[in-house]
Amino acid sequence: MGKVIVVFVGPAGSGKSTLVAAYAKWLQEGDVSVYTVNLDPAAETLPYEPGLDVMSIVDAREVARKYGL
């Protein structure tokens, strides 16, 4: 099987991170290689360890402070 990219989108608090954690676990149990990415700079906690985390690049509080959000 070739590489596949799956993206989960939805409003805040809808369970995207929980779904990513469960889906990644299920794939890994089937010996599928998984690489997770967090694109939410304001996520307070994640139920999975992302391979790439935008929070390491963007400080949501600093952005909010800078732009008066």
Backbone as ProteinMPNN parsed JSONL, in Angstrom:
{"seq_chain_A": "MGKVIVVFVGPAGSGKSTLVAAYAKWLQEGDVSVYTVNLDPAAETLPYEPGLDVMSIVDAREVARKYGL", "coords_chain_A": {"N_chain_A": [[0.835, -1.174, 0.0], [0.486, 2.249, -0.774], [1.558, 5.478, 0.483], [-0.628, 7.207, 2.678], [-2.534, 10.047, 3.493], [-4.346, 11.282, 6.158], [-6.657, 13.592, 7.279], [-8.132, 15.179, 9.981], [-10.751, 17.33, 10.645], [-12.601, 19.899, 12.356], [-14.811, 21.642, 14.661], [-13.618, 23.354, 17.657], [-13.194, 21.302, 20.484], [-14.58, 19.125, 19.523], [-13.581, 16.563, 19.442], [-11.432, 15.821, 17.84], [-8.651, 15.401, 18.455], [-8.848, 13.254, 20.216], [-9.923, 11.351, 18.494], [-7.806, 11.154, 16.645], [-5.817, 10.028, 18.311], [-6.986, 7.519, 18.956], [-7.338, 6.401, 16.395], [-4.7, 6.348, 15.408], [-3.551, 4.575, 17.25], [-5.008, 2.246, 16.672], [-4.201, 1.777, 14.0], [-1.431, 1.369, 14.392], [-1.496, -0.944, 15.918], [-2.103, -2.696, 13.953], [0.257, -2.962, 12.646], [0.874, -0.766, 11.026], [2.676, 1.975, 9.858], [2.716, 5.088, 11.453], [2.481, 8.601, 11.456], [1.939, 11.32, 13.311], [0.597, 14.645, 13.318], [0.255, 17.705, 14.935], [-1.698, 20.45, 14.365], [-2.813, 22.49, 15.783], [-2.208, 25.301, 17.425], [-3.169, 26.145, 19.845], [-3.92, 24.039, 21.394], [-4.478, 22.56, 24.492], [-3.861, 20.137, 25.793], [-2.723, 16.971, 24.56], [-3.793, 13.749, 23.579], [-1.974, 12.083, 22.463], [1.364, 11.569, 21.203], [2.679, 13.814, 19.147], [4.422, 13.605, 16.009], [5.199, 15.883, 14.768], [4.708, 19.049, 16.032], [2.899, 21.924, 15.96], [2.876, 23.678, 18.035], [5.457, 23.896, 18.873], [6.456, 25.741, 17.234], [4.719, 27.924, 16.987], [3.513, 30.244, 19.29], [0.599, 30.437, 20.753], [-0.491, 32.118, 22.726], [1.22, 34.311, 22.649], [0.754, 35.234, 20.043], [-1.97, 35.939, 20.289], [-1.743, 37.965, 22.194], [-0.127, 39.82, 20.816], [-1.776, 40.589, 18.681], [-4.055, 41.441, 19.907], [-6.086, 39.598, 20.491]], "CA_chain_A": [[0.0, 0.0, 0.0], [1.223, 3.504, -0.803], [1.353, 6.362, 1.626], [-1.949, 7.82, 2.764], [-2.644, 11.148, 4.448], [-5.698, 11.44, 6.692], [-6.765, 14.849, 8.013], [-9.378, 15.324, 10.729], [-11.077, 18.736, 10.895], [-13.858, 20.117, 13.062], [-14.751, 22.738, 15.633], [-12.946, 23.128, 18.941], [-13.907, 20.463, 21.441], [-15.402, 18.101, 18.862], [-12.988, 15.242, 19.613], [-10.43, 15.521, 16.806], [-7.438, 14.839, 19.057], [-9.211, 11.935, 20.742], [-10.047, 10.484, 17.322], [-6.446, 10.918, 16.132], [-5.153, 9.092, 19.224], [-7.583, 6.185, 18.801], [-7.074, 5.923, 15.034], [-3.27, 6.035, 15.332], [-3.335, 3.35, 18.03], [-5.589, 1.141, 15.905], [-3.319, 1.517, 12.862], [-0.175, 0.819, 14.898], [-1.755, -2.333, 16.322], [-2.122, -3.467, 12.71], [1.6, -2.824, 12.07], [0.924, 0.315, 10.046], [3.496, 3.091, 10.31], [1.883, 6.272, 11.648], [3.159, 9.845, 11.818], [0.892, 12.279, 13.648], [0.959, 16.058, 13.296], [-0.695, 18.602, 15.592], [-1.713, 21.765, 13.726], [-3.558, 23.412, 16.642], [-1.255, 25.921, 18.344], [-3.81, 26.46, 21.122], [-4.31, 22.804, 22.095], [-3.935, 22.56, 25.854], [-3.27, 18.815, 26.002], [-2.928, 16.03, 23.457], [-3.781, 12.365, 24.049], [-0.997, 11.354, 21.658], [2.642, 12.262, 21.053], [2.805, 14.112, 17.723], [5.744, 13.624, 15.4], [5.428, 17.31, 14.53], [3.749, 19.815, 16.819], [2.985, 23.34, 15.616], [3.112, 24.441, 19.264], [6.896, 24.123, 19.014], [6.783, 26.818, 16.299], [3.813, 29.052, 17.209], [3.039, 30.452, 20.659], [-0.745, 30.992, 20.585], [-0.699, 33.237, 23.66], [1.979, 35.452, 22.135], [0.014, 35.727, 18.87], [-3.171, 36.602, 20.803], [-1.309, 39.201, 22.854], [0.382, 40.738, 19.796], [-2.853, 41.081, 17.821], [-5.203, 41.823, 20.718], [-7.155, 38.606, 20.346]], "C_chain_A": [[0.88, 1.239, 0.0], [0.954, 4.327, 0.436], [-0.017, 7.021, 1.529], [-1.896, 8.935, 3.798], [-4.106, 11.265, 4.854], [-5.703, 12.71, 7.534], [-8.127, 14.897, 8.692], [-9.59, 16.808, 11.015], [-12.417, 18.833, 11.617], [-13.697, 21.238, 14.059], [-14.028, 22.343, 16.916], [-13.823, 22.279, 19.848], [-14.73, 19.349, 20.832], [-14.816, 16.697, 18.94], [-11.952, 14.85, 18.577], [-9.192, 14.847, 17.384], [-7.691, 13.45, 19.618], [-9.324, 10.933, 19.604], [-8.673, 10.157, 16.743], [-5.73, 9.886, 16.996], [-5.673, 7.675, 19.029], [-7.263, 5.59, 17.436], [-5.602, 5.526, 14.88], [-2.961, 4.745, 16.081], [-3.828, 2.135, 17.257], [-4.693, 0.776, 14.715], [-2.018, 0.86, 13.318], [-0.339, -0.619, 15.357], [-1.82, -3.257, 15.112], [-0.809, -3.366, 11.955], [1.671, -1.815, 10.93], [1.748, 1.449, 10.646], [2.636, 4.357, 10.347], [2.763, 7.455, 12.04], [2.073, 10.881, 12.075], [1.448, 13.698, 13.692], [-0.131, 16.845, 14.017], [-0.587, 19.971, 14.944], [-2.487, 22.8, 14.538], [-2.613, 24.041, 17.659], [-1.846, 26.235, 19.713], [-4.26, 25.216, 21.886], [-3.656, 22.785, 23.472], [-3.264, 21.24, 26.197], [-3.562, 17.962, 24.779], [-2.875, 14.611, 24.01], [-2.845, 11.474, 23.233], [0.271, 12.195, 21.575], [2.839, 12.558, 19.566], [4.252, 14.057, 17.245], [6.176, 15.048, 15.094], [4.329, 18.066, 15.257], [3.927, 21.296, 16.526], [3.21, 24.206, 16.856], [4.599, 24.683, 19.505], [7.356, 25.275, 18.114], [5.997, 28.087, 16.618], [3.38, 29.09, 18.673], [1.695, 31.174, 20.567], [-0.991, 32.179, 21.51], [0.021, 34.492, 23.179], [1.274, 36.06, 20.924], [-1.225, 36.495, 19.332], [-2.821, 37.945, 21.44], [-0.897, 40.244, 21.804], [-0.737, 41.378, 18.984], [-4.131, 41.417, 18.586], [-6.38, 40.878, 20.606], [-7.599, 38.061, 21.685]], "O_chain_A": [[1.9, 1.282, 0.688], [0.21, 3.914, 1.327], [-0.496, 7.346, 0.442], [-1.284, 8.783, 4.855], [-4.994, 11.338, 4.004], [-4.849, 12.884, 8.403], [-9.154, 14.679, 8.05], [-8.709, 17.468, 11.567], [-13.262, 17.947, 11.496], [-12.591, 21.73, 14.285], [-13.851, 21.162, 17.215], [-15.028, 22.503, 19.966], [-15.499, 18.693, 21.534], [-15.475, 15.734, 18.548], [-11.625, 13.67, 18.445], [-8.735, 13.832, 16.859], [-6.84, 12.567, 19.507], [-8.874, 9.794, 19.73], [-8.407, 9.008, 16.391], [-5.103, 8.967, 16.469], [-4.887, 6.732, 18.946], [-6.95, 4.403, 17.332], [-5.294, 4.49, 14.29], [-2.194, 3.913, 15.596], [-3.144, 1.114, 17.194], [-4.457, -0.404, 14.455], [-1.555, -0.098, 12.699], [0.577, -1.428, 15.204], [-1.615, -4.464, 15.237], [-0.757, -3.649, 10.758], [2.436, -1.992, 9.982], [1.544, 1.836, 11.797], [1.919, 4.659, 9.392], [3.675, 7.321, 12.856], [1.362, 11.278, 11.151], [2.604, 13.922, 14.051], [-1.316, 16.665, 13.733], [0.477, 20.591, 14.964], [-2.785, 23.881, 14.03], [-2.249, 23.401, 18.645], [-1.108, 26.557, 20.645], [-4.915, 25.334, 22.921], [-2.446, 22.968, 23.605], [-2.207, 21.228, 26.827], [-4.527, 18.203, 24.054], [-2.007, 14.299, 24.825], [-2.924, 10.249, 23.313], [0.247, 13.395, 21.848], [3.138, 11.644, 18.797], [5.179, 14.411, 17.974], [7.36, 15.38, 15.153], [3.148, 17.751, 15.107], [4.982, 21.864, 16.808], [3.681, 25.338, 16.746], [4.962, 25.583, 20.263], [8.495, 25.731, 18.213], [6.532, 29.192, 16.534], [2.933, 28.083, 19.223], [1.652, 32.381, 20.331], [-1.637, 33.148, 21.11], [-0.505, 35.599, 23.288], [1.208, 37.283, 20.8], [-1.503, 37.582, 18.824], [-3.522, 38.938, 21.243], [-1.277, 41.411, 21.901], [-0.666, 42.557, 18.638], [-5.175, 41.653, 17.977], [-7.535, 41.304, 20.624], [-8.492, 37.216, 21.743]]}, "name": "protein", "num_of_chains": 1, "seq": "MGKVIVVFVGPAGSGKSTLVAAYAKWLQEGDVSVYTVNLDPAAETLPYEPGLDVMSIVDAREVARKYGL"}
